[in-house]
C-alpha cells in the first residue's frame, strides 16, 4: 500500500511542469513566461486557458504587450482578447479590434475597460448612439465590479474607470453643443476624484460657451488654491484672458498675457532645454517619476508639479506596481541555491523589468513634452488676444468712444446661480468644500459712452 502511494506521488511530481512549480512557489512572472514556452505550439485545453487567466490575475495584463500578436491569438481568453483588441484599436484596425472586444466576457474584470475602448472607436467613427451605449455599459459594469470587490485599491480602480466613462459622456455632450447637459454630467464627478482637477477646466469652457464668463473665471480661480498648486494649465490662463476680453475688461486680460509671457514662458523654455538633452535616455524620465532621492532631477518646481500630477494617473500606478512586484519576485529568486536556475530566471525577469521601465519612461516623456509644447502654443493664442485688444482700443479712439470703466469690481447681482445653489462671499481664503463652486460678479464693461467733448468741432 505504501509503495502504491509512493508511485502515485512520484508520477504526480514528474507530471508537474516548470510553470506549475513556479506558480506554486508564487513566482508568477516567471511562471507566465514558462507557461507560454510550454503551451504555445500545443492544443490549449479549457484548463490551460483558465490557468492563463489565473496567472494574469497576479501579474496584470500589461506584460502581454511584449508578446507577438500571432502568439496571443492562440489563447482565446478574455484577457488576451482585450489586449489584442486594444492593440488593433491603436493601429486603427477598428473592425478587428471590435471583433476581439466582443470576446471579452461581461463578467470579466476587464469588461468595463473594454466598453470604454469600444466607445472610443465608435466616437472616431461618428457612431454616436453606439458610443453612448458603450459608455453606459462601462459605467454599469464598473459599479458592478466595484460592489463585488473587497479590496479598497481595486474598488478605487473601478471607480476611476466609472469616472473616465462619465467624463467621456460629458465631453460628447459638449461636442454636440449641449453645454448645460455637459455641465450636469461633469457635476457627477465628486471632488475627491483624481479626475476632478482636470474637469474644472473643461466645465469652465462649457460655461464660457454659455456666455457665463463670471462662472468661467470663478472655476479657473480654483487652480489658485494651495490644494491644486500642482495643476498648472496654460490653457486655463488663455481661457481666463479670453473671458476678461469678452467682458471688455481689457486691462485684466492684458495682465494675464503679460504675466504668462514674462514668468511662465521663459521658465518652461529653459526647462524644455534641460529635459530635451535627455530625450534619448531609456530611464531618465522614469527616474523623474520614481527616484525621489535624486534631488538634482526633481528640484525644479515645475517638474515637481508635473510629476505629482502624472503619478495620480491610473496607468502609472498600475505600471509601477508591476515593477514593484517584479522586484519582489527577483528578491525571492536570489534565494534559490541552484546557480544555473537562478541565472536563467533572473535573466528573464530583469529583461521584463527593463521593458516595463522603458514603457513608463516613454509614456512619462511623451506626457511631459506634450505639456511643455503647449506653453508656446497658448502664448501664441494670448498674443492674438492682445492684438485684438489693441485693435478694439484703436477703434474706440477713432470713433471717439470709451468703455464704461467707472464700475465696481464685483456685485452679487452679476452672479448667475440656480435655485439649488447657495451664496457665500470669498473672504480671501480657500476652503476645500468651496473649491470648484466659485463665480466672480463682474459687470460687463462693453457698454460704450461718448468721450466728453467729442461733439465739439463737428
For each residue, the residues with C-beta under 8 A, 3 or more apart:
1: 4 5
2: 5 6
3: 6 7
4: 1 7 8
5: 1 2 8 9
6: 2 3 9 10
7: 3 4 10 11
8: 4 5 11 12
9: 5 6 12 13
10: 6 7 13 14
11: 7 8 14 15
12: 8 9 15 16
13: 9 10 16
14: 10 11
15: 11 12
16: 12 13 20 21
17: 20 21 34 38
18: 21 22 34 38
19: 22 23 31 32 34 35 37 38
20: 16 17 23 24 31
21: 16 17 18 24 25
22: 18 19 25 27 28 30 31 34
23: 19 20 26 27 28 31 51 54 55
24: 20 21
25: 21 22 332
26: 23 332
27: 22 23 30 31 329 332 333 345
28: 22 23 31 32 55 58 59 325 329
29: 32 33 59 63 325 326 329 349 352
30: 22 27 33 34 329 333 345 348 349
31: 19 20 22 23 27 28 34 35 55
32: 19 28 29 35 36 55 56 59 63
33: 29 30 36 37 348 352
34: 17 18 19 22 30 31 37 38
35: 19 31 32 38 39 51 52 55
36: 32 33 39 40 67 71
37: 19 33 34 40
38: 17 18 19 34 35 42
39: 35 36 42 44 48
40: 36 37 71 74
41:
42: 38 39
43:
44: 39 48 49 74 75 76
45: 48 49
46: 49 50
47: 50 51
48: 39 44 45 51 52
49: 44 45 46 52 53 75 76 77
50: 46 47 53 54
51: 23 35 47 48 54 55
52: 35 48 49 55 56 75 77 79 80
53: 49 50 56 57 77 78 79
54: 23 50 51 57 58
55: 23 28 31 32 35 51 52 58 59
56: 32 52 53 59 60 61 64 77 79
57: 53 54 109
58: 28 54 55
59: 28 29 32 55 56 63 322 325
60: 56 63 318 321 322
61: 56 64 79 82 83 110
62: 65 318 319 322 356 359
63: 29 32 59 60 66 67 322 352 356
64: 56 61 67 72 79 80 83
65: 62 83 87 359
66: 63 352 355
67: 36 63 64 71 72
68: 71 72
69: 72 73 84 87
70: 73 74
71: 36 40 67 68 74 75
72: 64 67 68 69 75 80 83 84
73: 69 70 80 84
74: 40 44 70 71
75: 44 49 52 71 72 80
76: 44 49 80 81 103
77: 49 52 53 56 80 81
78: 53 81 82 103 104 105 108 110 111
79: 52 53 56 61 64 82 83 108 110
80: 52 64 72 73 75 76 77 83 84
81: 76 77 78 84 85 100 101 103 104
82: 61 78 79 85 86 100 101 104 108 110 113 114 117
83: 61 64 65 72 79 80 86 87
84: 69 72 73 80 81 87 88 100
85: 81 82 88 89 96 97 98 99 100 101 104 114 117
86: 82 83 89 90 97 117
87: 65 69 83 84 90 91 97
88: 84 85 91 93 94 96 97 100
89: 85 86 92 93 94 97 117 120 121
90: 86 87
91: 87 88
92: 89 124
93: 88 89 96 97
94: 88 89 97 98 121 124 125
95: 98 99
96: 85 88 93 99 100
97: 85 86 87 88 89 93 94 100 101 117 121
98: 85 94 95 101 102 118 121
99: 85 95 96 102 103
100: 81 82 84 85 88 96 97 103 104
101: 81 82 85 97 98 104 114 117 118
102: 98 99
103: 76 78 81 99 100
104: 78 81 82 85 100 101 108 110 111 114
105: 78 108 111
106: 111 141
107: 111
108: 78 79 82 104 105 111 114
109: 57 145
110: 61 78 79 82 104 113 114
111: 78 104 105 106 107 108 114 115 141 145
112: 115 116 138 141 142 145 158 161 162 165
113: 82 110 116 117 138 161
114: 82 85 101 104 108 110 111 117 118
115: 111 112 118 119 134 135 137 138 141 165
116: 112 113 119 120 134 135 138 161 164 165 168
117: 82 85 86 89 97 101 113 114 120 121
118: 98 101 114 115 121 122 130 134
119: 115 116 122 123 131 132 134 135 138 165 168
120: 89 116 117 123 124
121: 89 94 97 98 117 118 124 125
122: 118 119 125 127 128 130 131 134
123: 119 120 126 127 131 168 172
124: 92 94 120 121
125: 94 121 122
126: 123
127: 122 123 130 131
128: 122 131 132 172 176
129: 132 133
130: 118 122 127 133 134
131: 119 122 123 127 128 134 135 172
132: 119 128 129 135 136 169 172
133: 129 130 136 137
134: 115 116 118 119 122 130 131 137 138
135: 115 116 119 131 132 138 139 165 168 169 172
136: 132 133 139 140
137: 115 133 134 140 141
138: 112 113 115 116 119 134 135 141 142 161 162 165
139: 135 136 142 143 162 165 166
140: 136 137 143 144
141: 106 111 112 115 137 138 144 145
142: 112 138 139 145 146 158 159 161 162 165
143: 139 140 146 147 158 162
144: 140 141 147 148
145: 109 111 112 141 142 148 149 158
146: 142 143 149 155 158 159 162
147: 143 144
148: 144 145
149: 145 146 154 155 158
150: 155
151: 154 155
152: 155 156
153: 156 157
154: 149 151 157 158
155: 146 149 150 151 152 158 159
156: 152 153 159 160
157: 153 154 160 161 314 318
158: 112 142 143 145 146 149 154 155 161 162
159: 142 146 155 156 162 163 193
160: 156 157 163 164 193 194 195 314
161: 112 113 116 138 142 157 158 164 165
162: 112 138 139 142 143 146 158 159 165 166
163: 159 160 166 167 189 193 194 195
164: 116 160 161 167 168 195
165: 112 115 116 119 135 138 139 142 161 162 168 169
166: 139 162 163 169 170 185 188 189
167: 163 164 170 171 185 186 189 195 199 202
168: 116 119 123 135 164 165 171 172
169: 132 135 165 166 172 173 185
170: 166 167 173 174 182 183 185 186 199 202
171: 167 168 174 175 182 202
172: 123 128 131 132 135 168 169 175 176
173: 169 170 176 178 179 181 182 185
174: 170 171 177 178 179 182 202 205 206 209
175: 171 172
176: 128 172 173
177: 174 209
178: 173 174 181 182
179: 173 174 182 183 206 207 209 210
180: 183 184 206 210
181: 173 178 184 185
182: 170 171 173 174 178 179 185 186 206
183: 170 179 180 186 187 203 206 207
184: 180 181 187 188
185: 166 167 169 170 173 181 182 188
186: 167 170 182 183 189 199 202 203 206
187: 183 184
188: 166 184 185
189: 163 166 167 186 193 195 196 199
190: 193 196
191: 196 432 433 435 436
192: 196
193: 159 160 163 189 190 196
194: 160 163 197 312 313 314
195: 160 163 164 167 189 198 199
196: 189 190 191 192 193 199 200 436
197: 194 200 223 228 231
198: 195 201 202 231
199: 167 170 186 189 195 196 202 203
200: 196 197 203 204 219 220 222 223 436
201: 198 204 205 219 220 233 235 236 239
202: 167 170 171 174 186 198 199 205 206
203: 183 186 199 200 206 207 219 436
204: 200 201 207 208 215 216 219 220 236 239
205: 174 201 202 208 209 216 239
206: 174 179 180 182 183 186 202 203 209 210
207: 179 183 203 204 210 212 213 215 216 219
208: 204 205 211 212 213 216 239 242 243 246
209: 174 177 179 205 206
210: 179 180 206 207
211: 208 246
212: 207 208 215 216 416 439
213: 207 208 216 217 243 244 246 247 442
214: 217 218 414 415 416 439 440 441 442
215: 204 207 212 218 219 416 439 440
216: 204 205 207 208 212 213 219 220 239 240 243
217: 213 214 220 221 240 243 244 439 440 442
218: 214 215 221 222 437 438 439 440
219: 200 201 203 204 207 215 216 222 436 438 439
220: 200 201 204 216 217 223 236 239 240 243
221: 217 218 224 438 440
222: 200 218 219 225 228 435 436 438
223: 197 200 220 228 231 232 233 236
224: 221 228 430
225: 222 228 229 430 435
226: 229 430
227: 430 432 435
228: 197 222 223 224 225 231 435
229: 225 226 305
230: 304 305 306 308 309
231: 197 198 223 228 305 309
232: 223 236 264 302 305
233: 201 223 236 237
234: 237 238 260 264 374 375 377 378 379
235: 201 238 239 374 378
236: 201 204 220 223 232 233 239 240
237: 233 234 240 241 256 260 264 378 382
238: 234 235 241 242 378 381 382 385
239: 201 204 205 208 216 220 235 236 242 243
240: 216 217 220 236 237 243 244 256
241: 237 238 244 245 253 256 257 260 382 385
242: 208 238 239 245 246 253 385
243: 208 213 216 217 220 239 240 246 247
244: 213 217 240 241 247 249 250 252 253 256
245: 241 242 248 249 250 253 385 388 389
246: 208 211 213 242 243
247: 213 243 244 442 443 444 445 446
248: 245 392 403 444 445 446
249: 244 245 252 253 442 445
250: 244 245 253 254 389 392 393 403
251: 254 255
252: 244 249 255 256
253: 241 242 244 245 249 250 256 257 385 389
254: 250 251 257 258 386 389
255: 251 252 258 259
256: 237 240 241 244 252 253 259 260 382
257: 241 253 254 260 261 382 383 385 386
258: 254 255 261 262
259: 255 256 262 263 264
260: 234 237 241 256 257 263 264 265 378 379 382
261: 257 258 264 265 379 382
262: 258 259 265 266
263: 259 260 266 267
264: 232 234 237 259 260 261 267 268 375
265: 260 261 262 268 269 375 376 379
266: 262 263 269 270
267: 263 264 270 271 302
268: 264 265 271 272 302 372 375
269: 265 266 272 273 375 376
270: 266 267 273 274
271: 267 268 274 275 300 302 303 372
272: 268 269 275 276 369 372 373
273: 269 270 276 277
274: 270 271 277 278 300
275: 271 272 278 279 368 369 372
276: 272 273 279
277: 273 274
278: 274 275 281 284 285
279: 275 276 365 369
280:
281: 278 284 285 361
282: 357 358 361
283: 286 287 357 358 361
284: 278 281 287 288 297 361
285: 278 281 288 289 360 361 362 364 365 368
286: 283 289 290 291 357 358 360 361 364
287: 283 284 290 291 294 297
288: 284 285 291 297 298 303 307 364 368
289: 285 286 307 310 311 316 320 360 364
290: 286 287 320 360
291: 286 287 288 294 297 298
292: 298
293:
294: 287 291 297 298
295: 298 299
296: 299
297: 284 287 288 291 294 303
298: 288 291 292 294 295 303 304 307
299: 295 296 303 304
300: 271 274 303 304
301: 304 305
302: 232 267 268 271 305 306
303: 271 288 297 298 299 300 306 307
304: 230 298 299 300 301 307 308
305: 229 230 231 232 301 302 308 309
306: 230 302 303 309 310 367 368 371
307: 288 289 298 303 304 310 311
308: 230 304 305 311 312
309: 230 231 305 306 312 313
310: 289 306 307 313 316 364 367 368
311: 289 307 308 316 317
312: 194 308 309 317
313: 194 309 310 316 317
314: 157 160 194 317 318
315: 318 319 363
316: 289 310 311 313 319 320 360 363 364
317: 311 312 313 314 320 321
318: 60 62 157 314 315 321 322
319: 62 315 316 322 323 356 359 360 363
320: 289 290 316 317 323 324 360
321: 60 317 318 324 325
322: 59 60 62 63 318 319 325 326 356
323: 319 320 326 327 353 356 357 360
324: 320 321 327 328
325: 28 29 59 321 322 328 329
326: 29 322 323 329 330 349 352 353 356
327: 323 324 330 331 353
328: 324 325 331 332
329: 27 28 29 30 325 326 332 333 349
330: 326 327 333 334 346 349 350 353
331: 327 328 334 335
332: 25 26 27 328 329 335
333: 27 30 329 330 336 342 345 346 349
334: 330 331 342 346
335: 331 332
336: 333 341 342 345
337: 342
338: 341 342
339: 342 343
340: 343 344
341: 336 338 344 345
342: 333 334 336 337 338 339 345 346
343: 339 340 346 347
344: 340 341 347 348
345: 27 30 333 336 341 342 348 349
346: 330 333 334 342 343 349 350
347: 343 344 350 351
348: 30 33 344 345 351 352
349: 29 30 326 329 330 333 345 346 352 353
350: 330 346 347 353 354
351: 347 348 354 355
352: 29 33 63 66 326 348 349 355 356
353: 323 326 327 330 349 350 356 357
354: 350 351 357 358
355: 66 351 352 358 359
356: 62 63 319 322 323 326 352 353 359 360
357: 282 283 286 323 353 354 360 361
358: 282 283 286 354 355 361 362
359: 62 65 319 355 356 362 363
360: 285 286 289 290 316 319 320 323 356 357 363 364
361: 281 282 283 284 285 286 357 358 364 365
362: 285 358 359 365 366
363: 315 316 319 359 360 366 367
364: 285 286 288 289 310 316 360 361 367 368
365: 279 285 361 362 368 369
366: 362 363 369 370
367: 306 310 363 364 370 371
368: 275 285 288 306 310 364 365 371 372
369: 272 275 279 365 366 372 373
370: 366 367 373 374
371: 306 367 368 374 375
372: 268 271 272 275 368 369 375
373: 272 369 370 376 377
374: 234 235 370 371 377 378
375: 234 264 265 268 269 371 372 378 379
376: 265 269 373 379 380
377: 234 373 374 380 381
378: 234 235 237 238 260 374 375 381 382
379: 234 260 261 265 375 376 382 383
380: 376 377 383 384
381: 238 377 378 384 385
382: 237 238 241 256 257 260 261 378 379 385 386
383: 257 379 380 386 387
384: 380 381 387 388
385: 238 241 242 245 253 257 381 382 388 389
386: 254 257 382 383 389 390
387: 383 384 390 391
388: 245 384 385 391 392
389: 245 250 253 254 385 386 392 393
390: 386 387 393 394
391: 387 388 394 395
392: 248 250 388 389 395 396
393: 250 389 390 396 397
394: 390 391 397 398
395: 391 392 398 399
396: 392 393 399 401 402 403 448
397: 393 394 400
398: 394 395
399: 395 396
400: 397 450 451 454
401: 396 448 449 450 451 454
402: 396 405 448 449 450 451
403: 248 250 396 445 446 447 448 449
404: 407 445 447 448 449
405: 402 445
406:
407: 404 443 445
408: 411 443
409: 442
410: 414 440 441 442
411: 408 414 441 443
412: 415 423 441
413: 441
414: 214 410 411 440 441 442 443
415: 214 412 423 439 440 441
416: 212 214 215 439
417: 421 423 439
418: 421
419:
420:
421: 417 418 437
422:
423: 412 415 417
424: 434
425:
426: 438
427:
428:
429:
430: 224 225 226 227 434 435
431: 434 435
432: 191 227 435
433: 191
434: 424 430 431 437 438
435: 191 222 225 227 228 430 431 432 438
436: 191 196 200 203 219 222
437: 218 421 434
438: 218 219 221 222 426 434 435
439: 212 214 215 217 218 219 415 416 417
440: 214 215 217 218 221 410 414 415
441: 214 410 411 412 413 414 415
442: 213 214 217 247 249 409 410 414
443: 247 407 408 411 414
444: 247 248 447
445: 247 248 249 403 404 405 407
446: 247 248 403
447: 403 404 444
448: 396 401 402 403 404
449: 401 402 403 404
450: 400 401 402 454 455
451: 400 401 402 454
452:
453: 456
454: 400 401 450 451
455: 450 458
456: 453
457:
458: 455
